[in-house]
Amino acid sequence: MPTAVIDGIATRYEVVGSGPPLLMYAPAGFDASLEKWTTQGVYARIRLLDYLPKHYSCIVFDRRECGQSGGRVERITWADYVAQGKGLLDHLKIGRAHIMGGCMGCCPVAAFGVIYPEIAISMVLFWPVGGARYRLTCHQRFAQHLAFVQQNGIEQVAALPASTGKSFGEDPRGGPWASVLQHDHGFAEDFVRQNAEKYRLTVAAMGRTLFDRDTSPGAEPEDLMRLDIPALIVPGHDASHATSAARYLEECIPQSEYWDAAVAEQTEETTPGRVLEFLTKADRK
């Protein structure tokens, strides 16, 4: 698959299908590789990539620090994830696009709409993460990693992902850069040379500021309320995808359409058609 270097970070991506561009932020939290659109939970069941590419050029990619994309040790914000998607569109010479996210991918989509409203034709927010339990789980994941750093040192952090083959989401001890440590030896060499205390401060701030609320993170409500972008919101209903988080986005985004379908009703027969109906209507505006 091709790779684009965006702000010094390699991004693995693929363009599937033809038609108007649809930039797709993958689901699966801190394991958001492009394959998750076809292998992860509900997305494997509803098979969006069997249908959307027949009408749209679907731009799927490994989010930074995930899959085979690169990374950089810094306090990552939602705006940094937005910059990766915007840079990929620039690389492909695309001026405007529909923006879609699944799971934690909804957070940068909401932020994308706020930062680049002139680029986003529409937003699809599929199973947005959020809720009190989700915030607590995320904070616990970062705390587990920080405890491992404190107890074992930065060298053991660098060695762990190579021995387990697991991402940050699968094994919190490996930290947010676990996937990069597995495939980028140069990154791993630089990683062990950094100051451990500064690293701990970076990680602590990143976890606290990314997951700073008991509803859907990503963008401030006042900014969402100013948007003039059509949005389709598809709710989840579990500990990581609280229905309340989806309802919050409906409340905040003026041109939102809330698909009030229970999870059991979100099937291959119903869901791709509902998403395509929304995208087609947005194209006609």
N, C-alpha and C positions, 0 to 999 in steps of 0.2 A: 504493500500500500504506500501511497505517496506520503511525504513528510514536508511540512512547512515550518520554517523557523520564525517564530513570532516573539519579538522582544527578547531574543536570545534563547528562547525555549522551544525545543522541537515539539511539533504537534502532529501526531499520526491521524490521518483522516481518509475518508473515502466519499465520493459523490456517487449516489445510486439513483438511477432513474433519469427522467427528463421532465422539463416544465419549469414553472416558477421556482425560485430557490427557497428551500426550507432548511434552516439551520437547526440542528437537533442536539441539545445538551442531554447527554445520556443519563439514565437512572443509575442506582446502586451506590449512592453515597460516595465514599472515598475509594470506590473501585469502579468508577464510571468510565469504562472502556466502551468503544462503539459496539462491541458484540452484545452488550447488555440489552440492546434494543430487541434482540432475538432470543436471548437465553434467560433473562431475569423475570421470574414470577409472572405477574400479570401481562408483561410485554410479550413474553413467549406465548402466552395463551391467546392474546388478541391479534398477534402477527401483523402489526402496523406496517412493517417493511415489506410485507407481501402485497400491500395495497397502495400506500402513499407514493412509491416510486413510479407507479403507472401514470401519475398526474403531476408529480413534483420532482425537482432535483433535490434529493434528500442528502444534506451534508452532515454526515455523522463523523464523530471524532472522539479520540481519547482526551478527556479533560486533563489539564496539566496535573502532574503528579499521579496520574492514573494510567493503567495499561502500559503502552509503549511510548507514551509522551514523556517529555523531560520535566524538569522542575528546577526550582531555586529556593533555597532556604530563606524565607522572609515571612513576615506576617501577612498571609494571604487574606484578601478581602473579596467580597462578591464582585467588586469592580475589577479585580484582577482576572476573575473568570470571564467577565464581560469582555475585557481587553483581548483575551485569547480568541473568543468567537468573532469579535470585530476584526481582529488581525487576520483570521482565516478568510473572512469575506473579502477583505482587501486583497489578500493573496490570490483569491479566485476572481478578482475584479468584479465583484458583485456590489451594487450600490444599495439595493433594498432587498429585504427577505422576510419571509415569515420566520418567527422564532418559536421553537417548541422545546419544552423541557419535561423530563419525567423525574419524579421523586425529588432528590436534592437538586436536580437540574432545573427545577422550577425557580429556584432562588436566583441564579444568574439571569434567567429569562426575565423575571420581574425587574431586576436591576438594569438589564439591557434596555428595556422599554423606557426606563427613567432617564438613563444616560444618553441613549441614542433614539429618541422617539421618531426622528426623521428617517431612520433606517428600518425600523420594525413595521412591517405591513400589518401584522397581527401577532398575537401571542397565544400559544396553546400551553396550558398549565395542567399537566396530567399527574394526578396523585401528588399534589404539593406536600412536602414534608412540613411538620409542625406539630404543635401541641406540647403540653407540659412534660409528658413522658419522653417525647423526642429530645427536648432540651436537656433533660436530666441524663438521658443515655449518651448524648454527645459529650456533655461535660465529663461524664464518667470515663468515656473512651480517652479523652485527652489526659485525664488524671492518671489513668493506668499507664499511659506512655511516660508521663513525667515521673511517676514512681519508678519505672524501669530504668530511666536515665539516671535518677538519683542513686539507685541501688547498684547499678552495673556499669555505668560510664558510657560515654559516647561511642567508644569502639565496639562495645557489645550491641549497641543500637544498630550500628552499621552492619554488623555480622548477622544479626538475627533474621532479617527478611531473606537473605540468601540461603539460610539453612531451612527456613520454613516454607518459602515460596508464597507467603501470604501477604495480602494487602493490609493497610491500616484498618479497614473495615472488618477484615477477618480476624486479625490479631492486633489489638491496639498497642501492644508493647512495641511494635515496629515503627510506629509514628506516621505522620502524614507523608513522609518521603519514602516509605517502605518500597513502593513499586519502582521508583527511580533507582534506589539502592540496588535492586536486583539486576537491572539491565545496563546501568551506566557506571562503569568502573571508575572513570574519571570523576564523576560526581561523588562516588563513594570515598575516593581518596581525599577529596576536598572536605567531605563531610566530617571525617574523623579529625581533621586539623582545626576545626572551629572551636571557639570558646564555649565550653559546656554551659556555663551560667547564662551567657547571652542566648544560647540556644533555648534553654528552659524558659527564659522570659519571652522569647518569640513564640514558642508553642503555647504558653499559658495565655498570652494576649490573643493569639489566633483563635483558640477555642472559645474564649469568653466573648469576643466581638463578632464572630460568625454566628454563634447561637446565643443571641442576646435577648430572646423573647419567648413567650409561651404560645406564640402563634407562628405563622409562616414567616421566616426570616428572608432577607434579600434586599428589601427596599423599604423606606419609611412610608407610613400610611399617607401622610400629607402629599408625598411625591406621587404615589399611585393614584391618589384622588384627582390629580391634575392631568392625568394621561388622556389622550384622545386616540387610543389604539384599541381595536376590537380584541377581546380576549375570550377564549373558551376555557372553562375550568371544569375538570373532571375529578370528582372527589374520591379519595381513598377512605379507608375506615379501619385503621389499626393503630398500634402504639407509635408508629413512626409517621403515619400519614393521617393525622386526626382530621375528621370531617370538619371540625371547627376551623382548621387552618384554611381549608378550601372556601368555607363560607366567609371568612375574613377577607380573602382576596376578592370574592364577589362583592362584598360591601365596599371595598376600597376602590375598585376599578370601575369607572363609570360605564364603559361599554362592554361589560362582561356578560357572558352567557354561561349560566351555571347548569350543567347537565345533571339533573337530579335523578341519577340512575344508581341504584344500589350496586355494590361490587359484583354481586352474582348476575346482574343484568348487563354488565360490561363484558360482552362476549365478542368473538371474532365476527359474528353475524351483525352486531349492532354498532360496535365502536369505530372501526375504520370508516364506515359510512358517515357517522356523526362528525368525525374529525374532518373528513373531506367536504362535507356539506358546509361546515364553518369556514374552511379555507377558501372554498370556491366563492362563498358570499363575500368574504373579505377582499378577494381579488376584484370583484365587480364594483367595489366602492371607489 
